[in-house]
Amino acid sequence: MVNSINAKYVGAAHQHYEKKDLLAYQDELTKASEYAGRLSGDKRLVALKSIGQVRNYIKNRNSNSIPTLLWPV
């Protein structure tokens, strides 16, 4: 999701998202949250934290809020 946002909205702030795209991103995050809720233990915690980080990235769109699972190693 982060890659598709960056490819389509290079340097744009969240308020510049097309409404259909923003709704699609929110729908994907809702589905991801439902799937994450079915996980257990550490997997669930990591998944829910990552989803929250993606939500924050969509809202703020700055490089400091890129989800930690996507940081280069």
C-alpha positions in Angstrom: 0.0 0.0 0.0 2.8 2.4 0.9 4.5 1.8 -2.4 1.3 2.4 -4.4 0.7 5.7 -2.5 4.2 6.8 -3.2 4.0 5.9 -6.8 0.8 7.7 -7.4 1.1 10.6 -5.1 4.7 11.7 -5.3 5.3 14.4 -2.7 1.6 15.0 -2.1 0.0 15.5 1.3 -2.9 13.3 2.4 -5.5 16.0 1.6 -4.6 15.7 -2.1 -5.6 12.0 -2.3 -8.4 11.3 -4.6 -11.5 10.3 -2.6 -11.8 6.9 -4.3 -8.1 6.1 -3.5 -8.4 7.2 0.1 -11.6 5.0 0.5 -9.8 2.1 -1.1 -6.8 2.5 1.3 -9.1 2.7 4.3 -11.0 -0.4 3.1 -7.7 -2.3 2.7 -6.7 -1.4 6.2 -10.0 -2.5 7.6 -9.6 -5.9 5.9 -6.0 -6.1 7.2 -7.2 -5.3 10.7 -9.8 -8.1 10.5 -7.1 -10.6 9.4 -4.7 -9.4 12.0 -7.4 -9.9 14.7 -7.4 -13.6 13.8 -3.7 -14.0 14.5 -2.3 -14.8 17.9 0.5 -13.8 20.2 3.4 -11.7 18.8 2.2 -12.0 15.2 -1.0 -10.3 16.1 0.8 -7.5 18.0 3.2 -6.9 15.1 0.4 -6.9 12.5 -1.8 -4.5 14.4 1.2 -2.2 15.2 2.1 -2.2 11.5 -1.4 -1.4 10.4 -1.5 1.5 12.8 1.8 2.7 11.3 0.3 2.5 7.8 -2.7 4.5 9.0 -0.4 7.1 10.4 1.6 7.2 7.2 -1.5 7.8 5.1 -2.5 10.6 7.5 0.8 12.4 7.7 2.8 11.3 4.6 6.3 11.9 5.9 9.3 9.6 5.8 9.4 9.4 9.6 6.1 7.5 9.7 7.0 4.8 7.2 6.1 1.5 8.9 9.1 -0.1 10.6 8.7 -3.4 8.7 9.4 -1.5 5.6 12.7 0.1 6.8 15.7 -1.0 4.7 18.1 -3.3 6.5 
